[in-house]
Amino acid sequence: MEEGVSRSASAGAAPASAATVHAAAGAGWGRSEAVQGFIWIAPAFLYLAFFIAYPFVMSIYLSLSSARVGSPDSHFVGLLNYTRLFQDPVFWQTVRNSFVFTIGSELIRLLIGLPLAFALNRSFKGKRIVQGIILIPFVIPIALSSLAWKWMFDSLYSVINWMLMHAHIIDYPWQWLGEPGLAMWSVIIMNVWRGFPFSAVILLAGLTAVPQEVIEAAKIDGAGPLRRFHYVVVPIVRPILLVGLLYSVVFSFTDFSAVWLLTQGGPYNTTHVFGTYAYNIGINAGDLGMGAAITLFIFPFLALIVIFMLRFLRRE
């Protein structure tokens, strides 16, 4: 009798012991998953902390101080840099230039990228080669492409002037980078050339997502090309197009390299954008506080653009 009782007791204890071991193993696995998750996100966290959060906080600190290049003595000045900035007529000219540069570039990119995406969406011989050639402007280093465009816009050796004069469109060489109106068009043309492959690829990705069955059904219902584009293609492509447009707007609004390498903001400050003017004031003139204030002035515009487009995307 006692032997049976002891056996039943040991049998009851065995499941409890197994459950305890299983729970301990589960807790250990959970801790292991947490550690693994932290390890996986650590590089992204460190990147955001050191290359985005830290510069942003330092920009705020510098914009509220009297920091200058080469001077260890700086003190808190509050909103004085922003007050000086709002009283600077060149700054307001820079704001206008930035919007003209961004809006003009995006409209021309869309006008070029949309027909190009439709053309690439068709099947033809050598399609892969053409797609690779179109991507060349996007992958060429910006310094190299800027020097090439600067040579093409040169007043003496401009191949553009040579072509236009031989076509009897102009009678004398134009100063592409020396006249205010032409200089802005020059930097817009280069920005469009560098960015239209991205717009075309994004639109092409959207077009390939349109089911051919839907297009064929619209054709059977008697819808013409424009009606098919407006009522079938656009609703499907719109979310992808807006994501690409958001990236492209931010890319153009914060562009620095192309404008600086071509014109350095000239002539007469007519091509200064936020990046070039901030560099000119903060680095060349040595006023780090004012330079930081200029760069931070971009943030509200970009934040409003991003919030508006993301809310529109969520509604879509």
One Martini backbone bead per residue (centre of mass of N, CA, C, O) as a GRO file, in nm:
protein
  316
    1MET     BB    1   0.060   0.061  -0.023
    2GLU     BB    2   0.300   0.253   0.013
    3GLU     BB    3   0.413   0.201  -0.271
    4GLY     BB    4   0.171   0.327  -0.423
    5VAL     BB    5   0.186   0.606  -0.302
    6SER     BB    6   0.475   0.672  -0.395
    7ARG     BB    7   0.418   0.643  -0.697
    8SER     BB    8   0.197   0.864  -0.718
    9ALA     BB    9   0.373   1.095  -0.617
   10SER     BB   10   0.591   1.075  -0.837
   11ALA     BB   11   0.393   1.111  -1.077
   12GLY     BB   12   0.296   1.401  -0.985
   13ALA     BB   13   0.588   1.534  -0.986
   14ALA     BB   14   0.678   1.507  -1.281
   15PRO     BB   15   0.497   1.718  -1.425
   16ALA     BB   16   0.587   1.959  -1.253
   17SER     BB   17   0.883   1.948  -1.338
   18ALA     BB   18   0.834   1.983  -1.645
   19ALA     BB   19   0.688   2.257  -1.627
   20THR     BB   20   0.921   2.409  -1.498
   21VAL     BB   21   1.126   2.365  -1.724
   22HIS     BB   22   0.953   2.490  -1.952
   23ALA     BB   23   0.927   2.772  -1.825
   24ALA     BB   24   1.229   2.831  -1.805
   25ALA     BB   25   1.282   2.800  -2.108
   26GLY     BB   26   1.085   3.022  -2.199
   27ALA     BB   27   1.221   3.254  -2.045
   28GLY     BB   28   1.497   3.223  -2.181
   29TRP     BB   29   1.392   3.271  -2.473
   30GLY     BB   30   1.279   3.550  -2.420
   31ARG     BB   31   1.547   3.675  -2.342
   32SER     BB   32   1.684   3.605  -2.610
   33GLU     BB   33   1.495   3.767  -2.795
   34ALA     BB   34   1.550   4.041  -2.668
   35VAL     BB   35   1.851   4.044  -2.730
   36GLN     BB   36   1.828   4.005  -3.034
   37GLY     BB   37   1.656   4.254  -3.090
   38PHE     BB   38   1.864   4.460  -2.986
   39ILE     BB   39   2.090   4.382  -3.183
   40TRP     BB   40   1.933   4.449  -3.448
   41ILE     BB   41   1.861   4.764  -3.363
   42ALA     BB   42   2.130   4.901  -3.285
   43PRO     BB   43   2.241   5.019  -3.553
   44ALA     BB   44   1.998   5.203  -3.611
   45PHE     BB   45   2.007   5.358  -3.345
   46LEU     BB   46   2.296   5.470  -3.374
   47TYR     BB   47   2.251   5.618  -3.635
   48LEU     BB   48   2.023   5.807  -3.535
   49ALA     BB   49   2.181   5.928  -3.295
   50PHE     BB   50   2.457   6.033  -3.448
   51PHE     BB   51   2.326   6.139  -3.752
   52ILE     BB   52   2.050   6.291  -3.635
   53ALA     BB   53   2.003   6.371  -3.337
   54TYR     BB   54   2.269   6.516  -3.271
   55PRO     BB   55   2.268   6.733  -3.500
   56PHE     BB   56   1.993   6.851  -3.422
   57VAL     BB   57   2.066   6.942  -3.135
   58MET     BB   58   2.312   7.114  -3.220
   59SER     BB   59   2.153   7.311  -3.397
   60ILE     BB   60   1.983   7.428  -3.173
   61TYR     BB   61   2.217   7.528  -3.000
   62LEU     BB   62   2.355   7.710  -3.217
   63SER     BB   63   2.099   7.893  -3.284
   64LEU     BB   64   2.120   7.997  -2.957
   65SER     BB   65   2.404   8.110  -3.033
   66SER     BB   66   2.748   8.268  -3.079
   67ALA     BB   67   2.878   8.085  -3.272
   68ARG     BB   68   3.212   8.045  -3.410
   69VAL     BB   69   3.467   8.009  -3.608
   70GLY     BB   70   3.744   7.967  -3.389
   71SER     BB   71   3.549   8.020  -3.130
   72PRO     BB   72   3.515   7.930  -2.790
   73ASP     BB   73   3.326   8.178  -2.751
   74SER     BB   74   3.001   8.110  -2.622
   75HIS     BB   75   2.652   8.216  -2.605
   76PHE     BB   76   2.346   8.285  -2.508
   77VAL     BB   77   2.079   8.445  -2.741
   78GLY     BB   78   1.844   8.297  -2.842
   79LEU     BB   79   1.649   8.465  -3.103
   80LEU     BB   80   1.859   8.643  -3.259
   81ASN     BB   81   1.918   8.484  -3.520
   82TYR     BB   82   1.622   8.491  -3.623
   83THR     BB   83   1.595   8.796  -3.634
   84ARG     BB   84   1.823   8.840  -3.839
   85LEU     BB   85   1.705   8.656  -4.056
   86PHE     BB   86   1.428   8.813  -4.104
   87GLN     BB   87   1.612   9.083  -4.191
   88ASP     BB   88   1.710   8.919  -4.443
   89PRO     BB   89   1.677   8.945  -4.783
   90VAL     BB   90   1.837   8.692  -4.879
   91PHE     BB   91   1.669   8.483  -4.732
   92TRP     BB   92   1.397   8.536  -4.884
   93GLN     BB   93   1.522   8.468  -5.154
   94THR     BB   94   1.590   8.176  -5.076
   95VAL     BB   95   1.304   8.079  -5.030
   96ARG     BB   96   1.206   8.130  -5.317
   97ASN     BB   97   1.419   7.959  -5.462
   98SER     BB   98   1.347   7.686  -5.331
   99PHE     BB   99   1.057   7.670  -5.449
  100VAL     BB  100   1.126   7.700  -5.745
  101PHE     BB  101   1.321   7.461  -5.763
  102THR     BB  102   1.126   7.237  -5.664
  103ILE     BB  103   0.873   7.277  -5.839
  104GLY     BB  104   1.011   7.279  -6.116
  105SER     BB  105   1.144   7.000  -6.095
  106GLU     BB  106   0.885   6.826  -6.043
  107LEU     BB  107   0.725   6.896  -6.297
  108ILE     BB  108   0.936   6.804  -6.507
  109ARG     BB  109   0.967   6.516  -6.407
  110LEU     BB  110   0.673   6.435  -6.458
  111LEU     BB  111   0.667   6.501  -6.766
  112ILE     BB  112   0.898   6.288  -6.824
  113GLY     BB  113   0.834   6.024  -6.650
  114LEU     BB  114   0.555   5.934  -6.754
  115PRO     BB  115   0.615   5.865  -7.056
  116LEU     BB  116   0.857   5.683  -6.990
  117ALA     BB  117   0.702   5.470  -6.828
  118PHE     BB  118   0.511   5.387  -7.058
  119ALA     BB  119   0.737   5.296  -7.250
  120LEU     BB  120   0.870   5.082  -7.046
  121ASN     BB  121   0.598   4.905  -7.020
  122ARG     BB  122   0.678   4.804  -7.282
  123SER     BB  123   0.752   4.575  -7.532
  124PHE     BB  124   1.100   4.555  -7.636
  125LYS     BB  125   1.389   4.573  -7.787
  126GLY     BB  126   1.620   4.647  -7.541
  127LYS     BB  127   1.495   4.724  -7.259
  128ARG     BB  128   1.725   4.676  -7.051
  129ILE     BB  129   1.927   4.875  -7.175
  130VAL     BB  130   1.752   5.129  -7.149
  131GLN     BB  131   1.720   5.118  -6.841
  132GLY     BB  132   2.025   5.144  -6.781
  133ILE     BB  133   2.072   5.419  -6.923
  134ILE     BB  134   1.865   5.589  -6.757
  135LEU     BB  135   2.026   5.540  -6.473
  136ILE     BB  136   2.293   5.700  -6.499
  137PRO     BB  137   2.234   5.985  -6.367
  138PHE     BB  138   2.176   5.854  -6.074
  139VAL     BB  139   2.484   5.710  -6.043
  140ILE     BB  140   2.642   5.945  -6.084
  141PRO     BB  141   2.850   6.145  -5.956
  142ILE     BB  142   2.789   6.468  -5.865
  143ALA     BB  143   3.065   6.595  -5.929
  144LEU     BB  144   3.091   6.496  -6.221
  145SER     BB  145   2.819   6.606  -6.336
  146SER     BB  146   2.867   6.905  -6.260
  147LEU     BB  147   3.119   6.949  -6.436
  148ALA     BB  148   2.982   6.882  -6.703
  149TRP     BB  149   2.762   7.105  -6.687
  150LYS     BB  150   2.956   7.344  -6.658
  151TRP     BB  151   3.073   7.307  -6.941
  152MET     BB  152   2.797   7.326  -7.100
  153PHE     BB  153   2.751   7.630  -6.959
  154ASP     BB  154   2.969   7.766  -7.087
  155SER     BB  155   3.035   8.061  -7.257
  156LEU     BB  156   3.266   7.934  -7.458
  157TYR     BB  157   3.217   7.584  -7.440
  158SER     BB  158   2.922   7.548  -7.512
  159VAL     BB  159   2.723   7.301  -7.649
  160ILE     BB  160   2.451   7.440  -7.633
  161ASN     BB  161   2.519   7.695  -7.788
  162TRP     BB  162   2.613   7.552  -8.045
  163MET     BB  163   2.340   7.418  -8.113
  164LEU     BB  164   2.159   7.676  -8.110
  165MET     BB  165   2.319   7.833  -8.330
  166HIS     BB  166   2.298   7.609  -8.557
  167ALA     BB  167   1.968   7.629  -8.525
  168HIS     BB  168   1.884   7.939  -8.503
  169ILE     BB  169   1.786   8.029  -8.197
  170ILE     BB  170   2.052   8.181  -8.152
  171ASP     BB  171   2.300   8.460  -8.190
  172TYR     BB  172   2.435   8.419  -7.903
  173PRO     BB  173   2.600   8.356  -7.627
  174TRP     BB  174   2.499   8.230  -7.334
  175GLN     BB  175   2.480   8.307  -6.978
  176TRP     BB  176   2.390   8.061  -6.785
  177LEU     BB  177   2.569   8.140  -6.504
  178GLY     BB  178   2.540   8.483  -6.529
  179GLU     BB  179   2.227   8.484  -6.535
  180PRO     BB  180   1.966   8.477  -6.333
  181GLY     BB  181   1.751   8.318  -6.499
  182LEU     BB  182   1.948   8.102  -6.625
  183ALA     BB  183   2.064   7.986  -6.362
  184MET     BB  184   1.806   7.855  -6.254
  185TRP     BB  185   1.756   7.677  -6.503
  186SER     BB  186   2.021   7.520  -6.485
  187VAL     BB  187   1.974   7.380  -6.205
  188ILE     BB  188   1.709   7.248  -6.288
  189ILE     BB  189   1.811   7.079  -6.524
  190MET     BB  190   2.012   6.912  -6.359
  191ASN     BB  191   1.809   6.800  -6.150
  192VAL     BB  192   1.633   6.656  -6.357
  193TRP     BB  193   1.850   6.475  -6.484
  194ARG     BB  194   1.918   6.332  -6.205
  195GLY     BB  195   1.591   6.254  -6.119
  196PHE     BB  196   1.409   6.120  -6.349
  197PRO     BB  197   1.473   5.815  -6.313
  198PHE     BB  198   1.327   5.784  -6.044
  199SER     BB  199   1.044   5.865  -6.143
  200ALA     BB  200   1.021   5.647  -6.362
  201VAL     BB  201   1.054   5.398  -6.177
  202ILE     BB  202   0.815   5.453  -5.992
  203LEU     BB  203   0.600   5.456  -6.218
  204LEU     BB  204   0.666   5.174  -6.326
  205ALA     BB  205   0.591   5.024  -6.066
  206GLY     BB  206   0.293   5.112  -6.077
  207LEU     BB  207   0.220   4.998  -6.361
  208THR     BB  208   0.289   4.694  -6.295
  209ALA     BB  209   0.040   4.686  -6.075
  210VAL     BB  210  -0.151   4.682  -6.308
  211PRO     BB  211  -0.399   4.500  -6.414
  212GLN     BB  212  -0.477   4.377  -6.726
  213GLU     BB  213  -0.775   4.299  -6.677
  214VAL     BB  214  -0.873   4.587  -6.617
  215ILE     BB  215  -0.797   4.712  -6.886
  216GLU     BB  216  -0.963   4.520  -7.065
  217ALA     BB  217  -1.237   4.587  -6.936
  218ALA     BB  218  -1.231   4.888  -7.014
  219LYS     BB  219  -1.221   4.839  -7.317
  220ILE     BB  220  -1.492   4.683  -7.339
  221ASP     BB  221  -1.654   4.938  -7.212
  222GLY     BB  222  -1.519   5.194  -7.391
  223ALA     BB  223  -1.256   5.302  -7.284
  224GLY     BB  224  -1.031   5.525  -7.320
  225PRO     BB  225  -0.717   5.626  -7.254
  226LEU     BB  226  -0.794   5.859  -7.058
  227ARG     BB  227  -1.003   5.701  -6.886
  228ARG     BB  228  -0.813   5.474  -6.801
  229PHE     BB  229  -0.609   5.657  -6.660
  230HIS     BB  230  -0.809   5.804  -6.457
  231TYR     BB  231  -0.988   5.535  -6.347
  232VAL     BB  232  -0.745   5.308  -6.325
  233VAL     BB  233  -0.444   5.397  -6.291
  234VAL     BB  234  -0.434   5.627  -6.080
  235PRO     BB  235  -0.553   5.481  -5.821
  236ILE     BB  236  -0.309   5.271  -5.818
  237VAL     BB  237  -0.053   5.474  -5.843
  238ARG     BB  238  -0.075   5.702  -5.628
  239PRO     BB  239   0.076   5.590  -5.377
  240ILE     BB  240   0.350   5.549  -5.519
  241LEU     BB  241   0.379   5.841  -5.621
  242LEU     BB  242   0.377   5.982  -5.340
  243VAL     BB  243   0.630   5.852  -5.227
  244GLY     BB  244   0.821   5.952  -5.449
  245LEU     BB  245   0.752   6.255  -5.415
  246LEU     BB  246   0.846   6.286  -5.126
  247TYR     BB  247   1.141   6.218  -5.176
  248SER     BB  248   1.191   6.428  -5.403
  249VAL     BB  249   1.127   6.685  -5.244
  250VAL     BB  250   1.340   6.649  -5.025
  251PHE     BB  251   1.579   6.632  -5.219
  252SER     BB  252   1.538   6.922  -5.345
  253PHE     BB  253   1.509   7.102  -5.083
  254THR     BB  254   1.814   6.981  -4.979
  255ASP     BB  255   1.992   7.076  -5.190
  256PHE     BB  256   2.357   7.137  -5.268
  257SER     BB  257   2.570   7.033  -5.472
  258ALA     BB  258   2.466   7.134  -5.748
  259VAL     BB  259   2.451   7.439  -5.684
  260TRP     BB  260   2.738   7.482  -5.577
  261LEU     BB  261   2.899   7.371  -5.828
  262LEU     BB  262   2.770   7.578  -6.032
  263THR     BB  263   2.709   7.879  -5.852
  264GLN     BB  264   2.714   7.939  -5.535
  265GLY     BB  265   2.431   8.126  -5.560
  266GLY     BB  266   2.462   8.253  -5.821
  267PRO     BB  267   2.385   8.547  -5.930
  268TYR     BB  268   2.300   8.753  -5.684
  269ASN     BB  269   2.151   8.515  -5.515
  270THR     BB  270   1.951   8.355  -5.734
  271THR     BB  271   2.050   8.033  -5.633
  272HIS     BB  272   1.984   8.022  -5.349
  273VAL     BB  273   1.963   7.784  -5.104
  274PHE     BB  274   1.956   7.659  -4.802
  275GLY     BB  275   2.228   7.507  -4.817
  276THR     BB  276   2.411   7.732  -4.944
  277TYR     BB  277   2.351   7.961  -4.739
  278ALA     BB  278   2.439   7.809  -4.485
  279TYR     BB  279   2.732   7.763  -4.581
  280ASN     BB  280   2.809   8.059  -4.629
  281ILE     BB  281   2.753   8.153  -4.333
  282GLY     BB  282   2.872   7.917  -4.148
  283ILE     BB  283   3.158   7.876  -4.302
  284ASN     BB  284   3.263   8.119  -4.467
  285ALA     BB  285   3.168   8.339  -4.238
  286GLY     BB  286   3.147   8.177  -3.938
  287ASP     BB  287   2.827   8.167  -3.865
  288LEU     BB  288   2.685   7.918  -3.690
  289GLY     BB  289   2.417   8.028  -3.585
  290MET     BB  290   2.295   8.117  -3.856
  291GLY     BB  291   2.330   7.851  -4.007
  292ALA     BB  292   2.149   7.685  -3.815
  293ALA     BB  293   1.892   7.854  -3.857
  294ILE     BB  294   1.858   7.791  -4.157
  295THR     BB  295   1.835   7.482  -4.136
  296LEU     BB  296   1.585   7.489  -3.936
  297PHE     BB  297   1.385   7.632  -4.135
  298ILE     BB  298   1.322   7.369  -4.300
  299PHE     BB  299   1.165   7.184  -4.105
  300PRO     BB  300   0.868   7.290  -4.117
  301PHE     BB  301   0.826   7.238  -4.418
  302LEU     BB  302   0.886   6.935  -4.419
  303ALA     BB  303   0.680   6.855  -4.205
  304LEU     BB  304   0.428   6.950  -4.360
  305ILE     BB  305   0.470   6.780  -4.612
  306VAL     BB  306   0.477   6.501  -4.475
  307ILE     BB  307   0.207   6.512  -4.324
  308PHE     BB  308   0.023   6.562  -4.567
  309MET     BB  309   0.108   6.309  -4.738
  310LEU     BB  310   0.052   6.091  -4.521
  311ARG     BB  311  -0.248   6.156  -4.483
  312PHE     BB  312  -0.324   6.107  -4.778
  313LEU     BB  313  -0.227   5.812  -4.783
  314ARG     BB  314  -0.416   5.707  -4.558
  315ARG     BB  315  -0.674   5.780  -4.713
  316GLU     BB  316  -0.597   5.589  -4.959
   0.00000   0.00000   0.00000
